[in-house]
Amino acid sequence: MKKTDTLVETGYNNDYTVARVPRFFAWKGIIMTNDFYSQFAGNSIKASILSVEILRDALIPKLLGDDSSGILYWAGKDLARQFPVASDDDLVTFFEQTGWGHLVVITTTDDLITYELTGEPVARRSATIKSPDFMLEAGFLAEQSALRTNCVSEAKITFQNRMRLRISVTIDHNQPIVNHDPATPIEIVRPQVELDDEQPEEAQ
């Protein structure tokens, strides 16, 4: 990013580190998020893993350079506002559907939620990339918490190896979000379970 690029700040207040984002990344939502989500989540034709990884780990880091992690964290928060979910079960399903990995809630207290992210996507990226970045997922979890608690929430990766990582989300109840209109959660598309063929009735 050039020093002459116009920057915008994102965040809730000055007490938290805010991402300084190039103006061309400060887009407005132009898609019908629930329709967009249901169209692709319910589609049996899966996106190419290669196409996703090229964008995520080859193109975006080149475009963003040293600002990549901070902007991806902000982008994760923005995605959470576009795709709010109603429960932890919905959050787990959403992570699976986006190809981010298998999400598990490890601990939950009034001011701290700890998640563990594992699965093939984590292992694959760790095996092929020297230092895979998971700040998109961290930002997404932070904002999902903020949307549900109506309090400023921030996330950080507290553990990471080649197979799993832990993300801790801190909820600051002393920093309520003012002028906040709760978003309507998206309707999660559940995988359809095929019913077993009906067993023939026993002979009378």
C-alpha positions in Angstrom: 0.0 0.0 0.0 1.4 3.4 -1.0 1.6 6.1 1.6 -0.5 8.4 -0.6 -3.4 6.0 -0.5 -6.5 7.3 1.2 -7.2 5.4 4.5 -10.3 4.9 6.5 -10.4 3.8 10.1 -12.7 1.0 11.3 -13.6 0.0 14.9 -15.9 1.0 17.7 -13.8 3.5 19.7 -10.3 4.7 20.3 -9.7 2.3 23.2 -9.2 -0.5 20.7 -6.7 -0.9 18.0 -8.5 -0.2 14.7 -7.5 -1.3 11.3 -6.5 1.3 8.8 -8.0 0.2 5.6 -7.3 1.4 2.0 -10.3 3.3 0.8 -10.9 0.8 -2.0 -11.5 -1.9 0.6 -14.1 0.1 2.5 -16.9 -1.3 0.4 -20.6 -1.2 1.1 -22.7 -4.3 1.2 -24.3 -4.8 -2.2 -25.5 -8.3 -2.0 -28.6 -9.8 -0.4 -26.6 -11.8 2.1 -29.2 -14.4 3.1 -30.0 -15.1 -0.6 -26.3 -15.2 -1.4 -25.6 -17.6 1.5 -28.5 -20.0 0.8 -27.7 -20.1 -2.9 -24.2 -21.4 -2.4 -24.5 -23.2 0.9 -27.3 -25.3 -0.5 -25.5 -26.0 -3.8 -24.2 -29.5 -4.2 -21.5 -28.3 -6.6 -18.6 -27.3 -4.4 -16.2 -24.5 -5.2 -12.7 -25.4 -6.3 -10.3 -25.5 -3.3 -7.6 -24.3 -5.6 -9.5 -21.2 -6.6 -10.2 -20.3 -3.0 -6.6 -20.9 -1.8 -5.2 -18.8 -4.7 -7.3 -15.9 -3.6 -6.7 -16.4 0.1 -3.0 -17.2 0.3 -1.5 -16.1 -3.0 -3.4 -13.0 -4.2 -4.6 -11.2 -1.0 -1.2 -11.2 0.8 0.4 -9.8 -2.3 -2.2 -7.0 -2.6 -2.2 -6.1 1.1 1.5 -6.6 2.0 2.4 -5.9 5.6 -1.2 -4.7 6.3 -2.6 -8.1 5.4 -3.3 -9.4 8.9 -5.0 -6.3 10.2 -7.1 -5.8 7.1 -8.2 -9.5 7.1 -9.2 -9.1 10.8 -11.3 -6.1 9.8 -12.7 -8.0 6.8 -13.7 -10.9 9.1 -15.7 -8.5 11.2 -17.3 -7.0 8.2 -18.3 -10.5 7.0 -19.8 -11.2 10.4 -22.0 -8.2 10.1 -23.1 -9.4 6.7 -23.7 -13.0 7.8 -24.8 -12.9 11.4 -25.7 -16.2 13.0 -28.0 -17.0 15.8 -26.2 -19.7 17.8 -23.0 -21.6 18.3 -24.5 -24.5 16.4 -25.1 -22.2 13.4 -21.6 -20.8 13.8 -20.1 -24.3 13.6 -22.1 -25.1 10.5 -21.1 -21.8 8.8 -17.4 -22.5 9.4 -17.8 -25.9 7.8 -19.6 -24.5 4.8 -17.1 -21.8 4.2 -14.3 -24.3 4.3 -12.6 -22.6 7.3 -12.5 -25.8 9.4 -14.2 -27.5 12.3 -15.0 -25.1 15.0 -15.5 -26.2 18.6 -16.5 -24.0 21.6 -13.9 -25.0 24.3 -14.9 -22.7 27.2 -17.5 -20.0 27.7 -17.6 -17.4 30.6 -19.4 -14.1 30.9 -16.4 -12.2 29.4 -14.4 -14.8 27.5 -15.1 -17.4 24.8 -12.4 -19.8 23.6 -12.8 -21.6 20.3 -10.7 -24.3 18.8 -10.4 -24.6 15.0 -9.2 -27.9 13.5 -9.8 -30.0 10.4 -8.5 -30.5 6.9 -8.5 -26.8 5.9 -6.2 -25.9 8.9 -3.9 -28.8 8.3 -3.7 -28.2 4.5 -2.9 -24.5 4.8 -0.3 -25.2 7.5 1.4 -27.9 5.4 1.7 -25.7 2.3 2.2 -22.2 3.8 5.0 -21.2 6.0 2.9 -18.9 8.3 -0.8 -19.3 7.5 -2.9 -16.3 8.5 -6.2 -17.0 10.4 -7.0 -13.4 11.2 -10.1 -13.5 9.0 -11.6 -16.2 11.2 -10.5 -14.3 14.3 -12.2 -11.1 13.2 -15.4 -13.1 12.2 -15.6 -14.7 15.7 -15.0 -11.4 17.5 -17.8 -9.6 15.6 -20.2 -12.5 16.0 -19.7 -12.1 19.7 -20.2 -8.4 19.6 -23.5 -8.8 17.6 -24.8 -11.3 20.2 -23.7 -9.5 23.4 -24.0 -5.9 22.1 -20.6 -5.3 23.7 -17.2 -4.6 22.1 -15.5 -7.9 21.6 -12.0 -8.6 20.3 -10.2 -11.9 19.4 -6.7 -13.1 19.4 -5.0 -16.4 18.5 -3.6 -17.9 21.7 -2.3 -21.1 20.3 -1.4 -22.4 16.9 0.3 -25.4 15.4 0.1 -27.3 12.2 -3.1 -29.1 13.1 -5.2 -26.7 15.2 -5.4 -23.2 16.7 -7.3 -21.6 19.6 -9.0 -18.2 19.3 -10.0 -16.4 22.5 -12.7 -13.7 22.2 -12.8 -11.2 25.0 -16.1 -9.4 25.7 -15.8 -6.0 27.3 -19.1 -5.4 29.2 -17.8 -1.9 30.1 -17.9 -1.0 26.4 -21.5 -1.4 25.2 -22.1 -0.7 21.6 -24.4 2.3 21.3 -26.8 3.0 18.4 -26.7 -0.7 17.4 -29.5 -2.2 15.4 -29.5 -6.0 15.9 -29.2 -7.7 12.6 -31.5 -10.5 11.5 -29.5 -13.8 11.6 -29.2 -15.6 8.3 -31.1 -18.8 7.9 -28.6 -21.6 8.1 -28.9 -24.3 5.4 -28.7 -27.7 7.1 -27.4 -30.7 5.2 -30.3 -32.9 4.3 -30.1 -36.3 5.9 -31.3 -39.0 3.6 -33.9 -41.2 5.2 -33.4 -45.0 5.1 -35.6 -46.8 2.7 -38.8 -47.8 4.4 -38.7 -51.4 5.6 -41.4 -53.6 4.1 -44.2 -54.3 6.5 -44.2 -57.7 8.1 -46.5 -60.2 6.6 -49.8 -60.5 8.4 
